[in-house]
Amino acid sequence: MAPTVSVAAHVSRKTGRGLAKLAEATGRSMSQLVAQAVVRYLAEEKAYLAAIAVGLRDFREGRVTDHETVVAELKRRRRR
């Protein structure tokens, strides 16, 4: 097993109850479920930040489309 660190989190009672029910239904511990959720969250945030970086780079390099052109294209696609 890979080395781990402990992290404490405070959640609402409703969230805690939901987590406990899910743990029981899946046969996993609440700790395992939270660890999996954190791993997924980190992956999503990493992808989100990467997408922002791409957008900012495109903006700096002039790869942008003005609002009117985007709206016109969306209207054109709706008419199909």
C-alpha positions as CSV (number, residue, x, y, z in Angstrom):
1,M,0.0,0.0,0.0
2,A,1.3,3.5,-0.8
3,P,2.1,5.8,2.0
4,T,-0.8,8.0,3.1
5,V,-1.4,11.2,5.0
6,S,-4.4,12.0,7.2
7,V,-6.7,14.8,6.3
8,A,-9.6,16.0,8.4
9,A,-12.8,17.3,6.8
10,H,-15.9,18.7,8.4
11,V,-19.1,18.1,6.4
12,S,-22.8,18.7,7.1
13,R,-24.7,16.1,8.9
14,K,-26.7,15.4,5.8
15,T,-23.5,14.8,3.8
16,G,-22.2,12.6,6.6
17,R,-25.4,10.5,6.6
18,G,-25.2,10.2,2.8
19,L,-21.6,9.1,3.0
20,A,-22.4,6.5,5.6
21,K,-25.3,5.1,3.6
22,L,-23.1,4.9,0.5
23,A,-20.3,3.2,2.4
24,E,-22.7,0.6,3.7
25,A,-24.2,0.0,0.3
26,T,-20.9,-0.4,-1.4
27,G,-19.1,-2.2,1.4
28,R,-16.4,0.4,1.5
29,S,-15.3,2.6,4.3
30,M,-16.2,6.3,4.4
31,S,-12.5,7.0,4.4
32,Q,-12.1,5.0,1.1
33,L,-15.0,6.9,-0.4
34,V,-13.6,10.3,0.6
35,A,-10.2,9.4,-0.7
36,Q,-11.7,8.4,-4.1
37,A,-13.7,11.6,-4.2
38,V,-10.6,13.7,-3.5
39,V,-8.6,11.9,-6.3
40,R,-11.5,12.6,-8.7
41,Y,-11.7,16.2,-7.6
42,L,-8.0,16.8,-8.1
43,A,-8.1,15.3,-11.6
44,E,-11.1,17.5,-12.5
45,E,-9.5,20.6,-11.2
46,K,-6.2,19.8,-13.0
47,A,-8.1,19.4,-16.3
48,Y,-10.1,22.6,-15.6
49,L,-6.9,24.6,-14.9
50,A,-5.3,23.1,-18.1
51,A,-8.2,24.2,-20.2
52,I,-8.0,27.7,-18.8
53,A,-4.3,27.8,-19.6
54,V,-5.1,26.8,-23.2
55,G,-7.7,29.5,-23.5
56,L,-5.4,32.1,-22.1
57,R,-2.7,31.1,-24.4
58,D,-5.1,31.2,-27.4
59,F,-6.2,34.7,-26.3
60,R,-2.6,35.9,-26.0
61,E,-1.8,34.5,-29.5
62,G,-4.9,36.1,-31.0
63,R,-6.9,32.9,-31.6
64,V,-10.2,34.4,-30.6
65,T,-13.6,34.8,-32.2
66,D,-15.7,37.9,-31.5
67,H,-19.1,37.6,-29.9
68,E,-21.2,38.5,-32.9
69,T,-19.5,35.8,-35.0
70,V,-20.2,33.2,-32.3
71,V,-23.8,34.2,-32.0
72,A,-24.3,34.1,-35.8
73,E,-22.7,30.6,-36.0
74,L,-25.0,29.3,-33.2
75,K,-28.1,30.7,-35.0
76,R,-26.9,29.2,-38.3
77,R,-26.5,25.8,-36.6
78,R,-30.0,25.9,-35.0
79,R,-31.6,26.4,-38.4
80,R,-30.2,23.1,-39.7
